Amino acid sequence: AVKLGDLGEGTKEATIKQWLVQPGNQVKEFEDLCEVITDKLTAKIPSAYPGKIVKLHYKNDDICQVGAPLLDMEVDDALKVKGEVKKEEPTPEAKKEEPIQAKAETQAPPAAEHKGDVLATPAVRALAQKMKIDISKVTPTGKGGKVTQEDVMKFAEQKSTPTPPAAEHRGEVLAAPAVRALAQKMKIDISKVIPTGKGGKTTQEDVLKYAEQQAAPQKPAPATAPKAPKVQIGASTQVLPGDQSFKIAGVQYEMAKSMTLAQLVPHYSVQEDISAETIKKIQKEYERLNPKKKMDHLPLFIKAFSIALNEFPVLNSIVNPAKDAEGFIYEYIKKADHNIGISIEVPKGVIYPNLKAVQNKSIIQIAEELADLTVRARKGALAPEESTGATFSITNMGVVGAQTVFGQQIAIAAVGPMEKVPVFTKTKDKEYSVKINDKFTVSMSMDHRIVDGATGAKFIGRLRQIVENMDILISDLKQTLKCILSLIHI
């Protein structure tokens, strides 16, 4: 069976957006089989080898777990001739049944090749190379010490999951200091706890389970299990004649899931009105020197945020989701690169692909990459890495106004549309004059576990200074425009 591989950043499941093949189709190596959606990305799943599609395990909009079979396929005869696929000779009874499919329980995987100290098939080596994994470091579980696809995926998952502080070994018990402290606090003899962790390590869950077992009264099991209570649907949720019921699926399902999880983060918000006058001057000057193009305000804001993040690096951090013995996070990581996630509206929802290493890019580069990213996002043609690894996010309230801190990120900003507002100025005669100016409203939500209110207020105040006084912001833009003019004159 062809399984759903690792999609990065701890993703456990994906929604089938559409199948690109059907039973009976012949597929080539690396040909796309289907398109899937998670809360972070849209990706196409390729075939690792040529063959014939036999069965699809899911329909469009169904949810598939990572590592679960997506489809069954018969491996192409060309591979059998080359010896890349090896299968056992079927018994006379088996010959009368359906053709053998590429399932682990009915067909052995491709014959392994041995290079150095590592035994693995070409497909497994290609998977490891694609995921940038040193296959020699993967623990093999296959027959004869062979590294399997599952071994590679498990190694990738372990590598991407942050681990708590290293365990220590005292006597015959292997446990982390935090776990020992929990056992001591609960007056539990840790040597009596059955360990389930890697290498025989006693985990926090082991201690809590032991405590629960000791505290639970011993009761004889009931003769019959009690029936679960029936859930009554209220009148307001009943589908009446003329009503329409819609399944929450695809991008909308992933969005609902990520928003629900985001509500678990305690966050606060700050807001600032920022004058648009300087941005308008830059746009006008850019379009005068480059008449065929227009400069949107968003690339200017992205660069301004990056400059502010250099001064407040704590906001460009991610939270380690691991928890201590008391159930609280204990670590966050300041990221070197500013990978800025940008909200892009797609059919049935909003996704957040990100621009990589913005701190090293000019406003012109940001504008060009943002335009390209937007086009490909709406076509569903993003690479997985473009939808993962964001360290800070920006949404445009002119299109959507959602503002919730995502995943392991610490902050998100919303840039509203340009609006005209009255500005009152006091004259020498102590009278007031009124004029109309343009402004942007920028608001931010931040993880209150990491960023205190004073830091959040200082950050958005500094952002206002950068946007309204563009000397720092446009230094690279001026240099780029000079290059454009010199090329035109040549």
Stockholm file with secondary structure:
# STOCKHOLM 1.0

chainA/1-490         AVKLGDLGEGTKEATIKQWLVQPGNQVKEFEDLCEVITDKLTAKIPSAYPGKIVKLHYKNDDICQVGAPLLDMEVDDALKVKGEVKKEEPTPEAKKEEPIQAKAETQAPPAAEHKGDVLATPAVRALAQKMKIDISKVTPTGKGGKVTQEDVMKFAEQKSTPTPPAAEHRGEVLAAPAVRALAQKMKIDISKVIPTGKGGKTTQEDVLKYAEQQAAPQKPAPATAPKAPKVQIGASTQVLPGDQSFKIAGVQYEMAKSMTLAQLVPHYSVQEDISAETIKKIQKEYERLNPKKKMDHLPLFIKAFSIALNEFPVLNSIVNPAKDAEGFIYEYIKKADHNIGISIEVPKGVIYPNLKAVQNKSIIQIAEELADLTVRARKGALAPEESTGATFSITNMGVVGAQTVFGQQIAIAAVGPMEKVPVFTKTKDKEYSVKINDKFTVSMSMDHRIVDGATGAKFIGRLRQIVENMDILISDLKQTLKCILSLIHI
#=GR chainA/1-490 SS CEECCCCSTTCCEEEEEEESCCTTCEECTTCEEEEEECSSCEEEEECSSCEEEEEESCCTTCEEETTSEEEEEEECHHHHHHTSSCCCCCCHHHHTSSCCCSCTTTSCCCCCEEETTEEECHHHHHHHHHTTCCGGGSCCCSTTSEECHHHHHHHHHHHHSCCCSCCEEETTEEECHHHHHHHHHTTCCGGGSCCCSGGGEECHHHHHHHHHHHHSCCCCCCSSCCCCCCCCCCGGGSCCTTCCCCCCCHHHHHHHHHHHHHTTSCEEEEEEEEECHHHHHHHHHHHHHSTTCCCCHHHHHHHHHHHHHHHCGGGGEEECCCBCTTSCBCCEEECSSCCEEECEEETTEEECCEESCGGGSCHHHHHHHHHHHHHHHHHTCCCGGGGSCCSEEEEETTTCCCCCCCTTBCEEEEECCCEEEEEEEECTTSCEEEEEEEEEEEEEEEETTTSCHHHHHHHHHHHHHHHHSTTTTTHHHHHHHHHHHHHHHC
#=GC SS_cons         CEECCCCSTTCCEEEEEEESCCTTCEECTTCEEEEEECSSCEEEEECSSCEEEEEESCCTTCEEETTSEEEEEEECHHHHHHTSSCCCCCCHHHHTSSCCCSCTTTSCCCCCEEETTEEECHHHHHHHHHTTCCGGGSCCCSTTSEECHHHHHHHHHHHHSCCCSCCEEETTEEECHHHHHHHHHTTCCGGGSCCCSGGGEECHHHHHHHHHHHHSCCCCCCSSCCCCCCCCCCGGGSCCTTCCCCCCCHHHHHHHHHHHHHTTSCEEEEEEEEECHHHHHHHHHHHHHSTTCCCCHHHHHHHHHHHHHHHCGGGGEEECCCBCTTSCBCCEEECSSCCEEECEEETTEEECCEESCGGGSCHHHHHHHHHHHHHHHHHTCCCGGGGSCCSEEEEETTTCCCCCCCTTBCEEEEECCCEEEEEEEECTTSCEEEEEEEEEEEEEEEETTTSCHHHHHHHHHHHHHHHHSTTTTTHHHHHHHHHHHHHHHC
//
